[in-house]
Amino acid sequence: MTTTRFAPSPTGNLHVGNIRTALHNWLLAKQAGGKFLLRIDDTDAARSREEYVDAIRADLAWLGLRPDGEERQSARFAIYEAAFDKLVAAGRIYRCYETALELDLKRKVQLGRGLPPIYDRGALALTEADHAARAAAGDQPHWRFLLDHETPIEWMDGIRGPQNFDARQLSDPVIRRADGSWLYMLPSAIDDVEMGVTQVLRGEDHVSNTATQVQMFTALGAEPPKFAHEALLVGAEGKLSKRLGSLGVSELREAGIEPEALVALLARLGTSDPVDPTLDAEALAASFDLSRFGRAPARFDEIELHRVNAAVVHHLPFARVSHLLPEGMSEAAWATIRPNLAHIGEAGEWWQVIAGPIAPPAFDDETHAYLATAAETLAAGEWGDDPWRALTAALKDATGRKGKPLFLPLRQALTAHDHGPDMASLLPLIGRDAAVARLRKAAEG
């Protein structure tokens, strides 16, 4: 079974880049009828916060991305410890003591000699007596994973194609600090094995991590999952944007963005496929294809997001939005004003047009006379299935007006706007008595 995972650290709120990663993993699993798992990477106890865990869950739920299971790394330390002991016994993890200052000095020396600034494995020369002396002096080691320099690192990336790394050009990664706390690399690989993850889809900034983790999977006696690394998001101007690193669900919701719009845009961002705001989650999953993703940075444009949001709002059914609308607003009213909205929050303005009161603009004397005629025509005429057509037809015959001089003063007097929803749909919602009263008031000036 295809199993994907989304593994955020609860050290802050999700931003739009995180959301895109979560969505793509969810789509990948849904397309294959598999499982989408949430893993909370909370090994950093000093920075992890429970309120961020709650926010991550809430954000995913708002987007409709409901995990099929959840794990927390802080509850899995015994699993890591057991795997760690086996790797130590197998000679794949070793103790080191260099300080950050010493490592920085080594890197500078290597760079000065034209060599790659990677760890020189100096700690491998230490004897057990050396380690005992360190321990007696109170020095606690940090731990590195020993890369196999004889085995090429290769995988077929779902987006980037064939990938090849020379392990001799990579540093043996630190996997555990001197205080016993874990860094990202090894626990993540252990979790992917234990959780049955079959596909890892993440940003291209993890490519070098993957090169190291491929060997970790082998050392753990497991087949590596399939990997795919997608291009990172950039702003509309084509540059990395600090705003993208802070733009989260709360900011988007405050801006009136609907989850369907964000999903529609992010599902296709990075591909040449057009964004289709009419597609639901099932259709988006069916069309999700890693081969459609390019290597170029994916541009996120907030202006485009608002455009997609307007298109989504124009298709939302009343049942989906009824709890967000002004009290008393009917399904017919929603259907009438929906095409004029960019955000659901604008519905209140148009409901005010329907329910009143309104403040029409000032008119000249000729228009006052025309509106008075309109008021009496509407009051005396039949209120049938299409009162707007009946009213304008009668006024055209009575006054000789047509086009804008016929329609615009009526719209302004009835709605206080120069444009808006179709008057044929709007007038029945305003109602005969209210419409006549508005026309008479506007005629009086």
Buried (B, 14 or more C-beta within 10 A) or exposed (E): EBBBBBBBBBEBBBBBBBBBBBBBBBBBBBBBEBBBBBBBBBBBEEEBEEEBBEBBBEBBEBBEBEBBEEBBBBEBBEBBEEBBEBBEEEEBBBBBBBEEEEBEEBBEEBEEEEEEBBBBBEBEEBEEEEBEEBEEEEEEBBBBBBBEEEEEBEBEBBBBEEBEBEBEEBBBBBBBEBEEEBBBBBBBBBBBBBBEBBBBBBBBEBBEBBBBBBBBBBBBEBEBBBBBBBBBBBBEEEEEBEEBBEBBBBBBBEBBBBBBBBBBBBBBBBBEBEBBBEBEBEEBBEBBEBEEBEEEBBBBBBEBBBBBBBBBBBEBEBEBBEEEBBEEBBEEBBBBBBBBBBBBBBBEBBBBBBBBEBEBEEBEEEBBEBBBBBBBBBBEBEBEEBBBEBBBEBBBEEBEBEEEEBBEBBBBBBBBBEEBBEBBBBBBBBBBEBBBBBBBBBBEE
